[in-house]
Amino acid sequence: MAVGYLRPTKGVVNCQAIYNNIKAEQQHIKNNAEIYAVVKANGYGHGAVKVAEVAKKAGATGFCVSILDEALELREAGFKEPILILGVVDPRYVYHVIKENLSCAAISLEWLEAVLEEWPKEEVGKLAIHVKIDTGMGRLGLRTEEEMKEVLDFLEKHPQFYLEGLFTHFSKADSADESHLKVQQERFSKAIMIFPKDIPYVHTSNSATALWHDNWKSNLIRLGASMYGLNPSGKELKTPYKIEQAMSVITEIVQVKKVPKGEALSYGATYYTSEDEWIGTLPIGYADGFTRDFQGFEVLVDGVRCPIVGRVCMDQCMVKLPKGYPVGTKVVIFGHDRKGNSISFQEAAEYIETINYEIPCVLSERVPLVYVNECD
């Protein structure tokens, strides 16, 4: 997909905000745990390489990604820090994990056996693994004590695997209701008793666990949503320290017209002007990740909230203006304007009934990223 450098729609990333959010978490940490910056999904849409640069300057000692390709992107960009792949690595590509000195999740005995079958013919080092325990998320990992003991027995017989970490993922650490969290904590506590005591990294802490549960039993924090200034609980829980949304999405008005009363706008004729109305067209649409769900939402034009009228199109949308603004007038889709007004990802998420960090994640690569307040 071509990147839209030659149109006014941009994602503006405030590097200082990311830096400050990491520093705030460092002050919050109780036991000197390390911070691994989670830069999967292109850094939650913020740009993985640039976020990694900022996170490293702020004191992150490693990175978490979801897939092997994301880890290789960081290595190709020159990062030599530890990188943990949280998703499933196809056993056929284990050579690249070892060669690039990466760590990956070990999710089952079957996966370990498959890796052994694909073990490189040439002389290579050990494969660093973090064994995943499924304490109640239901996605990946070992569930039963029997599975855990079978994996341990396998690892004892195959020294080419290096047991670097043991981890789990809490699904409701961002909720005021801690009942499921306590179930998961109890299960992980039992798992810890089964595994050796000298594993370098034991980690349960995503952003939510780090924020509200003192990075429970973690000497490594997987800092994701809060690093980007996004409260993982939405509005259910207040963060213990201030975080700042790092991204804004901006554009400009490309045409303004006065449309007579009773005229239909956009596909499906779902909106009719109730009076003579000033209508502005914006160069952003669902191909950019600004989905059709945002019909009726508002954007900021000259500090004024203006509603999106008619359906959001693939490449454009229309807003009702209070007056006839000139072409080129700045528009804030998400984020802050210069007058101190803002539309947060949280507000947008509530409108389309999703979570705040889905909004930047689904921005299309057609929307270029611009970095401001870069940290020296």
C-alpha positions in Angstrom: 0.0 0.0 0.0 1.3 3.5 -0.9 1.8 5.8 2.0 0.0 9.1 1.8 2.9 11.5 2.3 1.4 14.0 -0.2 -1.9 14.5 1.6 -2.6 16.2 4.9 -3.8 13.2 6.9 -1.1 12.2 9.4 -0.5 10.3 12.6 1.5 12.6 14.9 3.5 10.8 17.7 4.8 12.7 20.6 8.0 10.9 21.6 8.3 12.8 24.8 5.0 11.4 26.0 6.2 7.9 25.5 9.4 8.7 27.3 7.6 10.3 30.2 5.1 7.4 30.5 8.0 4.9 30.8 9.8 7.1 33.4 6.6 7.3 35.4 6.3 3.5 35.5 9.9 3.3 36.6 9.1 5.4 39.6 6.1 3.2 40.3 8.0 -0.1 40.2 8.3 -1.8 43.6 11.1 -4.3 43.1 13.4 -2.9 40.5 11.8 -5.1 37.8 13.1 -4.6 34.3 10.8 -3.0 31.6 10.4 -4.6 28.2 8.7 -2.2 25.9 5.9 -4.0 24.0 6.2 -2.8 20.4 4.1 -5.5 18.6 1.6 -4.5 15.9 4.0 -1.7 14.7 4.2 -0.3 18.2 0.4 -0.3 18.7 0.3 1.7 15.4 2.9 4.3 16.7 5.9 2.8 14.7 7.8 0.0 16.3 11.3 1.1 15.5 10.9 4.7 16.6 9.0 3.6 19.8 11.9 1.2 20.5 14.4 4.0 20.2 12.5 6.2 22.6 11.9 3.3 25.0 15.6 2.4 25.1 16.5 6.0 25.9 13.9 5.9 28.7 15.5 2.9 30.3 13.7 -0.1 28.8 16.1 -3.1 28.7 14.4 -5.2 26.1 11.3 -5.5 23.9 8.3 -7.7 23.4 6.8 -8.5 20.0 4.1 -10.9 18.8 5.6 -12.5 15.7 9.1 -13.4 14.5 9.0 -10.8 11.6 8.5 -8.0 14.2 11.6 -9.2 16.1 13.6 -9.4 12.9 12.6 -5.8 12.0 14.1 -4.6 15.3 17.3 -6.6 14.7 17.6 -5.2 11.2 17.2 -1.7 12.7 20.2 -2.3 14.8 18.7 -3.2 18.2 20.9 -5.7 20.1 18.8 -5.7 23.3 16.8 -8.8 24.3 13.6 -9.4 22.3 10.9 -11.8 23.5 8.4 -13.1 20.9 5.1 -13.6 22.7 3.2 -15.4 20.0 3.8 -18.8 18.4 6.9 -19.2 16.3 6.6 -21.7 13.5 9.1 -24.5 14.4 10.4 -24.3 10.8 12.0 -20.9 11.5 13.7 -21.7 14.8 17.1 -21.2 13.1 16.3 -17.5 12.8 15.4 -17.2 16.4 18.7 -18.8 17.5 20.8 -16.9 14.9 19.4 -13.5 15.9 19.6 -14.2 19.7 15.9 -14.0 20.2 13.7 -15.5 22.9 10.3 -17.1 22.3 7.3 -18.5 24.0 7.2 -22.2 24.6 3.5 -23.1 24.6 3.3 -26.9 24.7 5.2 -30.1 24.7 4.1 -30.7 21.1 5.6 -27.4 20.1 8.9 -28.3 21.7 8.9 -31.6 20.0 8.2 -30.0 16.7 11.1 -27.6 17.2 13.4 -30.5 17.9 12.4 -32.1 14.6 13.2 -28.9 12.8 16.5 -28.3 14.7 19.1 -26.8 12.3 21.7 -29.3 10.9 24.5 -26.8 11.4 26.1 -26.0 14.7 23.9 -23.4 16.6 23.6 -22.2 20.1 20.7 -22.8 22.5 17.1 -21.7 22.0 16.0 -19.3 24.8 12.4 -20.0 25.7 9.9 -18.5 28.1 7.4 -21.2 29.1 3.8 -19.9 28.9 1.3 -20.9 31.6 -2.4 -20.6 30.7 -3.9 -19.6 34.1 -7.2 -18.6 32.7 -6.8 -16.6 29.5 -7.4 -19.7 27.4 -5.2 -18.7 24.5 -1.7 -20.2 24.7 0.2 -22.2 27.2 0.3 -25.1 29.6 -2.8 -25.7 31.6 -2.3 -28.7 33.9 0.4 -29.8 36.3 0.9 -32.9 34.2 1.7 -30.8 31.2 4.2 -28.7 33.1 6.0 -31.8 34.5 6.2 -33.3 31.0 7.7 -30.1 29.7 10.2 -30.0 32.5 11.2 -33.6 31.9 11.6 -32.8 28.2 13.8 -29.8 28.9 16.1 -31.8 31.3 16.7 -34.3 28.4 17.3 -31.7 25.8 19.9 -29.1 26.9 19.7 -27.2 23.6 16.8 -25.4 25.1 17.5 -22.7 27.6 14.7 -22.0 30.1 15.0 -18.3 30.4 11.5 -17.4 31.6 8.2 -18.5 33.0 5.1 -16.3 32.4 1.4 -15.9 32.2 -1.1 -13.3 31.1 -3.8 -11.9 33.3 -7.1 -11.2 31.5 -8.8 -9.0 34.1 -6.0 -7.2 35.9 -7.6 -4.0 34.5 -10.9 -4.6 36.4 -12.2 -3.5 39.8 -13.6 -7.1 40.1 -10.5 -9.1 41.1 -12.1 -12.5 41.5 -10.8 -13.9 38.2 -7.4 -12.3 38.8 -7.1 -14.1 42.1 -7.9 -17.4 40.4 -5.2 -16.8 37.9 -2.7 -15.7 40.6 -3.4 -18.9 42.6 -2.8 -21.0 39.5 0.4 -19.3 38.6 1.7 -19.5 42.2 1.2 -23.3 42.0 3.1 -23.4 38.6 6.0 -21.5 40.1 6.4 -24.2 42.7 6.8 -26.8 40.0 9.5 -25.1 38.0 13.1 -24.4 39.0 13.8 -21.5 41.3 16.7 -20.1 39.3 14.7 -19.2 36.1 16.1 -15.7 35.2 12.7 -14.1 34.4 9.3 -14.7 36.0 6.7 -12.3 34.6 2.9 -11.8 34.9 2.9 -8.0 34.4 1.2 -6.5 31.5 0.5 -2.7 31.8 -2.6 -3.4 33.9 -0.8 -5.6 36.4 2.1 -3.1 36.7 -0.3 -0.2 37.2 -2.7 -1.7 39.8 -1.1 -4.8 41.3 2.5 -3.9 42.0 3.8 -6.0 39.1 2.8 -9.1 40.9 5.5 -11.8 41.0 7.3 -10.1 38.1 10.9 -9.1 37.7 10.1 -8.2 34.1 7.3 -5.8 33.1 5.7 -6.1 29.6 4.8 -2.4 29.3 2.3 -1.9 26.4 -0.8 0.2 26.5 0.2 2.5 29.3 3.5 3.3 27.5 1.4 4.9 24.7 -0.7 6.8 27.3 -3.7 4.5 27.1 -5.4 3.4 30.2 -5.9 -0.4 29.7 -9.1 -0.3 31.9 -10.7 2.4 29.8 -12.3 4.5 32.5 -13.0 1.8 35.1 -9.8 2.3 37.1 -7.8 5.5 37.6 -4.1 5.2 36.8 -1.9 5.7 39.9 0.2 8.2 37.9 -0.5 10.5 35.0 -0.1 9.0 31.5 -0.3 11.1 28.3 -1.8 9.8 25.0 1.2 9.8 22.6 -0.6 10.0 19.3 -2.8 12.5 17.5 -4.4 12.0 14.1 -4.8 15.2 12.1 -5.9 16.3 8.6 -7.2 19.4 6.8 -10.4 20.4 5.1 -10.0 19.9 1.3 -13.3 21.4 0.2 -16.1 23.5 1.8 -19.6 24.0 0.3 -22.9 25.4 1.4 -25.5 22.7 0.9 -29.2 23.6 0.8 -31.8 22.3 3.2 -33.1 18.9 2.4 -30.1 17.5 0.5 -28.8 14.0 1.1 -25.1 13.4 1.8 -22.8 10.4 1.2 -23.6 6.7 0.5 -27.0 5.4 1.3 -28.5 9.0 1.7 -28.5 8.4 5.5 -28.2 12.1 6.3 -30.3 15.0 5.0 -29.4 18.6 5.8 -32.0 20.1 8.2 -31.1 23.7 7.0 -28.6 25.3 4.7 -25.4 23.8 6.1 -21.7 24.3 5.6 -20.2 21.0 4.8 -16.4 20.3 4.9 -14.8 17.3 3.2 -11.9 15.6 5.0 -9.3 13.3 3.3 -9.6 10.3 5.7 -11.9 7.2 5.5 -12.2 3.6 6.3 -9.2 2.6 4.1 -7.2 4.7 6.6 -8.6 2.9 9.6 -11.2 5.5 10.3 -14.1 3.1 10.1 -17.7 3.6 9.1 -18.7 3.2 12.7 -17.6 6.8 13.2 -20.6 8.2 11.4 -22.0 10.8 13.8 -18.8 11.1 15.8 -17.1 14.5 16.1 -13.8 16.1 15.1 -12.2 19.3 16.1 -12.2 22.2 13.7 -10.8 25.5 15.0 -11.5 24.3 18.5 -15.2 23.5 17.7 -16.6 19.9 17.8 -18.1 19.2 14.4 -20.2 16.1 13.7 -19.4 13.6 10.9 -22.4 13.6 8.6 -23.4 10.8 6.3 -21.5 7.6 6.0 -17.7 7.5 6.2 -16.4 6.7 2.8 -13.3 4.7 1.8 -11.1 7.7 1.4 -13.1 10.7 2.7 -15.7 11.8 5.1 -17.8 15.0 5.6 -18.4 17.1 8.6 -21.0 19.8 9.4 -19.2 23.1 10.0 -20.6 26.1 12.0 -19.4 28.4 9.2 -17.5 28.5 5.9 -13.9 27.7 6.9 -11.2 28.1 4.3 -9.7 25.0 2.6 -6.6 24.0 4.5 -8.1 24.6 7.9 -6.5 22.1 10.4 -8.7 19.3 11.8 -8.0 17.0 14.7 -9.5 13.6 14.4 -8.0 12.3 17.6 -5.8 14.1 20.1 -5.2 17.7 21.2 -5.5 20.9 19.3 -3.6 24.1 20.0 -6.4 25.5 21.9 -6.3 22.8 24.5 -9.3 20.9 23.3 -9.1 17.1 22.8 -10.8 14.0 21.6 -9.1 11.0 23.1 -8.8 7.5 21.8 -10.9 6.5 24.9 -13.8 8.7 23.8 -13.5 7.3 20.3 -13.5 3.8 21.6 -16.6 4.3 23.7 -18.4 5.6 20.6 -17.7 2.6 18.5 -17.8 0.2 21.5 -14.2 -1.1 21.5 -11.1 -0.5 23.5 -8.9 2.5 23.3 -5.8 0.9 21.9 -7.6 -0.8 19.0 -8.0 2.7 17.5 -4.3 3.4 16.8 -3.6 -0.3 16.0 -6.0 -0.3 13.0 -4.7 2.8 11.4 -3.7 1.9 7.9 -0.2 2.1 6.7 -1.5 4.7 4.2 -1.5 7.2 7.1 2.2 8.3 7.6 3.6 8.8 11.0 5.3 12.1 12.0 7.4 12.2 15.1 7.6 15.3 17.3 9.4 16.2 20.6 12.1 13.5 19.9 14.2 12.7 22.9 17.9 13.4 22.6 
